């Protein structure tokens, strides 16, 4: 039994809320899990998203070959949608599972307008997370969520 199965953490709890339809930051159900707007939006970056697998596992190595392929494909599809919805210059992908030992992937838009340039070229972790703006699905982020949902729907269409 994995750590995520013995002691449900924040990712497992979030997946439970998503299954019940109780997460306002829900973007879409994907083949491997759930696309959501991340809780923290560290200005000036907006559009940070996450992919939560379903079922939740401790790390990507716990997935079989097909589930790994599906998770990574979905992570990049979510990145495609974030690029479209935000006009970002590129996407950073993070799968750390250090502080929260349950698999989840971060999709982080990066913008040419980030200042200073040193920060734009550095790691995303350099942003001030303790003072990050909390995502507001029914207010400030409502239009962004609508754009993300539409872009992800397009990204998931068979080619």
QUISULUR-V749131 format. One record per residue. N is the residue number from 1. RES is the residue in three letters. PSI is psi in degrees with one decimal (none if undefined). Layout:
# QUISULUR-V749131
n = <N;N>
res = <RES;RES>
psi = <PSI;PSI>
This chain:
# QUISULUR-V749131
n = <1;2;3;4;5;6;7;8;9;10;11;12;13;14;15;16;17;18;19;20;21;22;23;24;25;26;27;28;29;30;31;32;33;34;35;36;37;38;39;40;41;42;43;44;45;46;47;48;49;50;51;52;53;54;55;56;57;58;59;60;61;62;63;64;65;66;67;68;69;70;71;72;73;74;75;76;77;78;79;80;81;82;83;84;85;86;87;88;89;90;91;92;93;94;95;96;97;98;99;100;101;102;103;104;105;106;107;108;109;110;111;112;113;114;115;116;117;118;119;120;121;122;123;124;125;126;127;128;129;130;131;132;133;134;135;136;137;138;139;140;141;142;143;144;145;146;147;148;149;150;151;152;153;154;155;156;157;158;159>
res = <UNK;UNK;UNK;UNK;UNK;UNK;UNK;UNK;UNK;UNK;UNK;UNK;UNK;UNK;UNK;UNK;UNK;UNK;UNK;UNK;UNK;UNK;UNK;UNK;UNK;UNK;UNK;UNK;UNK;UNK;UNK;UNK;UNK;UNK;UNK;UNK;UNK;UNK;UNK;UNK;UNK;UNK;UNK;UNK;UNK;UNK;UNK;UNK;UNK;UNK;UNK;UNK;UNK;UNK;UNK;UNK;UNK;UNK;UNK;UNK;UNK;UNK;UNK;UNK;UNK;UNK;UNK;UNK;UNK;UNK;UNK;UNK;UNK;UNK;UNK;UNK;UNK;UNK;UNK;UNK;UNK;UNK;UNK;UNK;UNK;UNK;UNK;UNK;UNK;UNK;UNK;UNK;UNK;UNK;UNK;UNK;UNK;UNK;UNK;UNK;UNK;UNK;UNK;UNK;UNK;UNK;UNK;UNK;UNK;UNK;UNK;UNK;UNK;UNK;UNK;UNK;UNK;UNK;UNK;UNK;UNK;UNK;UNK;UNK;UNK;UNK;UNK;UNK;UNK;UNK;UNK;UNK;UNK;UNK;UNK;UNK;UNK;UNK;UNK;UNK;UNK;UNK;UNK;UNK;UNK;UNK;UNK;UNK;UNK;UNK;UNK;UNK;UNK;UNK;UNK;UNK;UNK;UNK;UNK>
psi = <135.2;165.1;-39.6;-29.4;-30.7;-30.9;91.6;131.6;-164.0;-30.5;-43.9;-42.6;-40.1;-42.5;-39.1;-44.2;-39.2;-43.2;-34.3;-4.0;29.0;21.9;111.6;-15.3;9.3;133.9;-55.9;153.9;127.9;166.5;-35.4;-14.0;-138.9;128.5;129.4;157.0;131.1;150.9;-38.1;133.4;90.7;99.9;144.4;7.3;131.6;144.6;11.4;130.7;169.3;153.8;123.6;123.4;156.5;109.1;158.3;136.3;168.9;-41.7;167.6;-27.7;-13.4;-11.1;146.2;174.5;-46.4;-41.5;-37.1;-47.6;-41.9;-44.1;-47.7;-37.6;-44.5;-37.0;-43.7;-36.7;-41.5;-40.5;-41.2;-43.4;-40.4;-41.2;-47.7;-45.5;-26.5;-18.0;21.7;158.4;-35.2;174.3;138.0;136.2;131.9;130.2;96.3;-55.1;33.2;-61.1;-35.4;101.0;52.2;136.1;130.8;142.9;137.2;138.3;114.1;113.5;141.9;139.9;144.7;-21.9;-2.3;136.9;142.2;165.0;-32.7;-41.2;-40.7;-34.6;-5.5;-173.9;148.4;-31.7;-12.6;-14.6;157.6;85.6;-36.4;-26.8;16.8;151.5;134.1;133.6;140.5;90.0;-30.0;-2.0;-107.9;-31.3;4.6;-46.4;-39.0;-45.0;-41.0;-43.0;-41.2;-44.3;-45.0;-43.7;-38.0;-37.0;-43.6;-42.1;-25.8;-4.5;140.1;138.5;none>
